[in-house]
Amino acid sequence: MVPVDGSDARIGAARLPSAPGVYRFRDARGRVLYLGRAVSLRRRVMSYWGDLRDRRHLRPMVARIARVEAAVCESGHEAAWLERNLLRGSVPPWNRSPEGGQETEVWIRLSESARAPGLSVVHVPQRGDFGPYLGGQKARDAVSGLLRVMPLCYAGEGAGATSRDMARLRGVVPADRERLSAALRAVLSQDAAAVAVARTGLERRRDAASTALQFEFAARLQAEMEALDWITARQDVTNADLADFDVHGWADGVLVRFEMRGGRLTAWRQRPCREAAATPLVAATPPEWTAFASRNAALAAHLLG
């Protein structure tokens, strides 16, 4: 791609969508200076040309930015995974985060045993665990919220006096274990209806706490709702499928390529390409990745336009 000057980079930043994704800055020689993620690409990237506040150390880098590139993701969680995967492959010189980012990779385990039913956050997965998820605290907050509205942990048999008292307060008996397990499994499997039920339950509790002026508890419930949104949002760039394949998208003379290796999207490249050469590559892209590839090819062409 032909390098542009810094003013064009700023114009490119203004063309970004208000969507979650990953962005990177290149200098006039095409070298990657920095890679980051954002909930809103436009707002985050434009901020580099504003008041950097606690990021003042990046001013020399901003002066060298010649081009902005971005990849739109389905969710903030997917953007976090894509940033992590790309940083594990190569850390640009202006990135301060350790290789792979700072968040912990975790799974959620559902136990349906009669003696100890419930959910737990684990760092080493077993067959049947849900995930992976980025962010141990987010996963723990999500588990706390789910067990608040679907109290499987109190549906065990042979519980102690304290647990029996809590079960009585929650109106839960061992006979509810199968129903609650199924409900939690549906949420963790990202069933839209089940997720909506869980979120509504937390929302009602949050609103009731606010009405009762229990603002600290309401804030806790809000954090659990946001964590639930995080773990149930769609993300495809890290999964349990270990297959290796390439994803291609083309638009207006720009070919974008994403490489999936061992179930992780690990590389992102883009270059000028004629349509005739791009056509067989795009045709070989798995159908479930077509929308992702074409959307990001169109964005790459738009940023260069």
C-alpha positions in Angstrom: 0.0 0.0 0.0 1.2 3.5 -0.7 2.1 5.4 2.5 0.3 8.6 3.3 1.2 11.5 5.5 0.1 12.0 9.1 -2.8 14.2 8.2 -4.2 11.5 6.0 -3.9 9.1 8.9 -6.0 11.3 11.0 -8.6 11.5 8.2 -8.6 7.7 8.0 -9.2 7.6 11.8 -12.3 9.7 11.3 -13.6 7.2 8.8 -13.6 4.4 11.3 -16.9 2.9 12.4 -18.2 3.2 16.0 -17.9 -0.5 16.5 -15.6 -2.8 18.5 -12.4 -4.0 16.9 -8.6 -3.9 16.7 -6.6 -1.2 15.1 -2.9 -0.7 14.3 -0.7 2.2 13.2 2.0 2.0 10.5 4.8 4.5 9.8 5.7 5.8 6.3 7.8 2.7 5.7 4.9 0.4 6.5 6.2 -0.8 9.8 3.6 -1.5 12.6 4.1 1.0 15.4 1.3 0.0 17.7 -1.7 -2.4 18.0 -4.7 -2.0 20.3 -8.3 -2.7 20.7 -11.4 -0.6 21.2 -15.1 -0.8 22.1 -15.5 2.1 19.6 -12.8 2.2 17.0 -13.5 5.8 15.9 -13.6 7.3 19.3 -10.5 5.4 20.5 -8.3 6.0 17.5 -9.3 9.7 17.2 -8.2 10.1 20.8 -4.6 9.8 19.8 -4.8 13.2 18.1 -6.4 14.7 21.2 -5.5 15.0 24.8 -3.5 11.9 25.5 -3.6 12.4 29.3 -2.0 9.3 30.8 -0.7 8.2 27.4 1.6 11.2 26.8 4.5 8.8 26.2 2.8 8.0 22.9 3.2 11.6 21.4 6.4 10.7 19.5 4.6 7.7 18.0 1.6 9.7 16.9 3.9 12.0 15.0 5.1 9.0 13.0 1.7 7.5 12.1 1.3 7.4 8.4 -1.6 5.0 8.1 -4.4 3.5 10.2 -5.7 0.0 9.7 -8.6 -1.7 11.5 -10.5 -4.9 11.8 -14.1 -4.8 13.0 -15.2 -7.5 15.5 -18.6 -8.8 16.7 -18.0 -7.8 20.3 -15.6 -6.3 22.7 -14.7 -9.8 23.9 -13.8 -10.8 20.3 -11.7 -7.6 20.0 -9.9 -8.5 23.2 -9.2 -12.0 21.9 -8.0 -10.8 18.5 -5.6 -8.2 20.1 -4.2 -11.0 22.4 -3.7 -13.5 19.6 -2.0 -10.9 17.4 0.3 -9.7 20.2 1.3 -13.3 20.9 2.7 -13.4 17.4 4.5 -10.1 17.4 4.7 -7.1 19.8 5.0 -3.7 18.1 7.6 -1.4 19.5 5.2 1.0 21.2 3.1 -1.6 22.9 3.8 -1.8 26.6 1.6 -4.8 27.4 3.3 -8.2 27.8 3.1 -10.6 25.0 -0.5 -11.7 24.6 -2.0 -9.0 26.8 -2.7 -8.9 30.5 -6.0 -10.7 30.8 -6.2 -14.2 32.1 -7.5 -17.0 29.9 -10.2 -19.0 31.8 -13.0 -21.5 31.4 -16.3 -22.0 33.3 -17.1 -25.4 34.6 -20.7 -26.6 35.3 -21.0 -29.2 37.9 -24.3 -31.1 38.1 -23.2 -33.5 40.9 -25.7 -34.1 43.6 -23.3 -33.2 46.4 -21.6 -30.1 44.9 -23.6 -28.6 42.0 -22.7 -25.1 40.7 -20.3 -23.1 38.5 -16.6 -22.5 38.9 -13.9 -20.6 37.0 -10.9 -22.7 36.1 -7.6 -22.1 34.5 -7.0 -25.6 33.2 -10.0 -26.9 31.1 -11.5 -30.3 31.0 -13.8 -31.8 28.4 -17.2 -30.1 28.6 -16.0 -26.8 30.1 -17.3 -23.6 28.5 -14.9 -21.0 27.1 -12.3 -19.9 26.8 -13.0 -16.4 28.1 -10.6 -13.5 28.6 -10.6 -11.9 32.0 -10.7 -14.0 35.2 -12.6 -11.2 37.1 -15.2 -10.9 34.4 -15.8 -14.6 34.4 -16.1 -14.7 38.2 -18.6 -11.7 38.1 -20.6 -13.5 35.4 -20.7 -16.7 37.5 -21.8 -14.7 40.5 -24.6 -13.1 38.6 -25.8 -16.4 37.0 -25.9 -18.2 40.4 -27.8 -15.2 41.8 -30.7 -15.8 39.4 -30.2 -19.6 38.9 -29.0 -20.8 42.3 -27.8 -24.2 41.3 -25.3 -24.2 44.1 -28.1 -24.5 46.7 -29.8 -27.4 45.0 -27.4 -30.1 46.3 -28.1 -33.0 48.6 -26.6 -33.4 52.0 -25.8 -29.7 52.4 -24.8 -28.1 55.7 -27.1 -26.0 57.9 -26.0 -22.7 56.3 -26.6 -24.0 52.8 -30.0 -25.4 53.7 -30.9 -22.0 55.1 -29.8 -20.3 51.9 -31.7 -22.8 49.8 -34.8 -22.1 51.9 -34.5 -18.4 51.4 -34.0 -18.9 47.6 -36.9 -21.4 47.4 -34.6 -24.1 46.0 -34.8 -27.8 46.6 -32.7 -30.7 45.3 -35.4 -31.5 42.8 -34.6 -28.2 41.0 -31.1 -29.3 40.2 -31.8 -30.7 36.7 -33.9 -27.6 35.7 -31.3 -25.1 37.0 -28.4 -27.0 35.3 -30.2 -27.0 32.0 -30.9 -23.3 32.3 -27.2 -22.5 33.1 -26.0 -24.8 30.3 -28.3 -22.9 27.8 -26.9 -19.5 28.9 -23.3 -20.7 28.6 -24.1 -22.1 25.2 -25.2 -18.6 24.2 -28.9 -19.4 23.7 -30.4 -16.0 23.1 -33.6 -16.6 25.1 -31.8 -18.1 28.1 -29.3 -15.2 28.1 -32.2 -12.7 28.0 -33.9 -14.5 31.0 -30.7 -14.3 33.1 -30.0 -10.7 32.2 -33.6 -9.7 33.0 -33.3 -11.3 36.4 -30.2 -9.3 37.2 -31.7 -6.1 35.8 -34.7 -6.4 38.1 -32.5 -7.0 41.1 -30.4 -4.0 40.2 -33.4 -1.7 39.7 -34.8 -2.9 43.1 -31.5 -2.2 44.8 -31.4 1.3 43.3 -35.0 2.0 44.4 -34.0 0.9 48.0 -31.0 3.2 47.8 -28.6 0.2 48.0 -26.3 1.8 45.5 -23.2 -0.3 46.2 -25.2 -3.5 45.7 -26.8 -2.0 42.5 -23.3 -1.3 41.2 -22.3 -4.9 41.9 -25.3 -6.2 40.0 -24.5 -3.8 37.1 -21.0 -5.3 37.0 -22.4 -8.8 36.9 -24.7 -7.8 34.0 -21.8 -6.4 32.0 -19.8 -9.6 32.7 -22.7 -11.7 31.5 -22.8 -9.7 28.3 -19.0 -10.2 28.0 -19.0 -14.0 28.2 -22.2 -14.5 26.1 -21.2 -12.1 23.3 -20.3 -13.7 20.0 -16.6 -14.2 19.4 -15.1 -16.5 16.7 -11.4 -15.6 16.7 -10.6 -18.1 19.5 -12.3 -21.5 19.7 -11.9 -25.2 20.4 -11.6 -26.1 16.7 -7.9 -26.8 16.0 -8.2 -26.6 12.2 -5.9 -24.4 10.2 -7.3 -22.3 7.4 -7.1 -18.8 5.8 -9.8 -16.2 5.5 -9.8 -13.8 2.6 -11.9 -10.8 1.7 -11.5 -8.4 -1.2 -12.9 -4.9 -2.0 -11.9 -2.2 -4.4 -8.4 -3.5 -5.0 -7.5 -4.5 -1.5 -7.1 -8.1 -0.3 -7.4 -8.8 3.4 -6.1 -12.1 4.8 -6.6 -13.6 8.3 -4.9 -16.7 9.3 -6.5 -19.2 11.7 -4.0 -21.5 13.4 -4.9 -24.0 16.1 -8.3 -22.4 16.6 -6.9 -18.9 17.0 -6.8 -16.0 14.5 -3.1 -15.3 14.7 -2.2 -13.1 11.7 -3.8 -10.2 9.8 -2.4 -8.9 6.5 -3.7 -6.7 3.8 -2.3 -5.7 0.4 -3.2 -4.4 -3.1 -4.6 -7.2 -5.3 -6.5 -7.4 -8.5 -9.9 -9.0 -8.4 -9.0 -11.9 -10.7 -6.2 -12.9 -8.4 -8.4 -12.5 -5.3 -11.4 -14.4 -6.5 -10.1 -18.0 -5.9 -8.8 -17.0 -2.5 -12.1 -15.5 -1.5 -14.0 -18.5 -2.8 -11.9 -20.8 -0.6 -12.9 -18.9 2.5 -15.2 -20.9 4.8 -18.8 -19.7 4.5 -19.1 -18.8 8.2 -16.2 -16.4 7.8 -17.4 -14.7 4.6 -19.2 -11.8 6.3 -16.2 -11.1 8.6 -13.8 -11.1 5.7 -15.9 -9.0 3.3 -16.7 -6.4 6.0 -13.1 -5.9 6.9 -12.0 -5.8 3.3 -14.5 -3.1 2.6 -13.2 -1.2 5.7 -9.6 -1.5 4.5 -10.5 -0.1 1.1 -12.5 2.7 2.7 -9.6 3.7 4.9 -7.3 4.0 1.9 -10.0 5.8 -0.2 
